[in-house]
Amino acid sequence: MEEGAHVWLRSKSSHWGWVPARITQKITNTTAATGRETTQLTFEDDGSGHYDEIEPFQETLEFDSNALQSMELEDVKMRNMDSERAVTQGSFRVSASQSARNLSSAVVGGVDDLIGLMHLHEPAILHSLRIRYDKDIIYTNTGPILIAINPFK
C-alpha cells in the first residue's frame, strides 16, 4: 500500500462498517532495540461522495511492515480502482480479461458478476450491493451464486 492508494477503512462511525479513504502519508520506522519495522499510514476521506453522512476525517494507524506487505490487514482493504477505466465514480476496477458485457460503463456497480472485481472482500461486496440496491437492481451474481436483496425499502 503506497501513498495515494484508495482503500476501504473500517469505521465504527459508519453504519456501513467501512468508509472510502485514500492513503496520504506513509512513514516506515525501525525500533533500534528490537529491529522491528512498523509503518504508519495516514488516511483521509477520499471525497468520492459515496457516503454523504461521513464527515471529512484524517486518521493515522500503525501496522507491522510484514503484514502491510502481504496486505493481510483486518481494518484496511484495497479498493477496486483503475485510473484508465473508472466506473461508478471510480469504485470498481474493470480488468481487460473480463467479457465485453462486463466492460460496459452502463453496468451498475461496475460488473454484473462480483467475481470480476480485482479485490473481492467484504467492503467491496457491500459497496457493490449497496450501489445496485440504490438503483433497484436486486440480483447480483458472484460466480455461480445469485445474491438477491430484499427489494422492499
Salt bridges, closest charged atoms under 4 A:
GLU2 OE2 - LYS26 NZ 3.13
ASP46 OD2 - HIS6 ND1 3.72
ASP46 OD2 - ARG79 NH1 2.25
GLU53 OE2 - HIS15 ND1 3.96
ASP64 OD1 - ARG36 NE 3.73
ASP75 OD1 - ARG10 NE 2.91
ASP82 OD2 - ARG93 NH1 3.26
ASP112 OD2 - ARG101 NH1 3.02
ASP136 OD1 - LYS153 NZ 2.84
